[in-house]
Amino acid sequence: MLRPAETAQAANLTREYRVATGLQPFVERYWSVRWDLTGRSAFRSEVLSHPAVNVSVESGSSPRFGFPLPAALVHGVVTRRFTVDLVGWGRVTAVKFRPGGFRAFTGDQPALNSVTLVSGEFGADPDAVTTAVLAEDDDDARAAVLDAALSPLAPEPQRPYLDLQELLGRMVEDRSLVRVDQVAALGDMSVRSLQRLFATFLGVSPKSVLARYRLQDAAAAIDAGEVDDLAGLAVSLGWFDQAHFSRDFRVVVGTTPSAYLRGARKGAGSA
């Protein structure tokens, strides 16, 4: 989440809910967010998303993503900054699949940057699930409804998908991984084989995922107040010079690293 200090003043986000054992290979977490800005200006929430599919049950005072509410929505992998304007009041309870997890779980691959109504992807009645989620007021109970609905549908994870998850875990954790050939070597495969694996389960390239993870590292470090030297940060994350880092950061995040740093310091000062 970009500018988390500002977002926390407008909405309440929770991301810690139990995931059933059989779902854990596919589901990273459940999350919920609620806000009430009635009579106040809209707030623009921006997220530098992981390359993952989210399925959400949403309610509120205004349509969202062009759909009347309440609705159950499938959010495809986002290749750019994810932006949504929070207006009036609203609540969302959602499941975030692991990168590639939705494809491994359902056999379907939503279009990139798409938001569509849940239909027959899960073999469960989306209207019944939505009604059951909305019948609960407590966020934990809402997450439990989703967990109970998905658990019986979980398949046995296949070896290529598990291999993908192992590589993705290394890509997230190891900031020294800055090239695709390094990742391919970890998986004992060719770059071409790695590209096919990502195309099958994620629909995006390993190069784009690796760059996204390093940009997430950069934004998180800035938000945490850990950055004084942007040039040093750029080099530590694999960019050869600050100019290229600044360009890539601006394309994805929407502002330069220096401007983002100033905003983070301002937000921290007012928190």
Secondary structure, DSSP 8 states (H G I E B T S, - for coil): --SHHHHHHH-EEE------GGGTTTEEEEEEEEEE-TTS--EEEEE---S--EEEEEEESS-BTTB-SSEEEEE---SS-EEEEE-SEEEEEEEEE-TTHHHHHHS----TT-EEE--SSSSS-HHHHHHHHHT--SHHHHHHHHHHHHGGG-----HHHHHHHHHHHHHHH-TT--SHHHHHHHTTS-HHHHHHHHHHHTSS-HHHHHHHHHHHHHHHHHHTT--S-HHHHHHHTT-SSHHHHHHHHHHHHSS-HHHHHHHHHHHHHH-
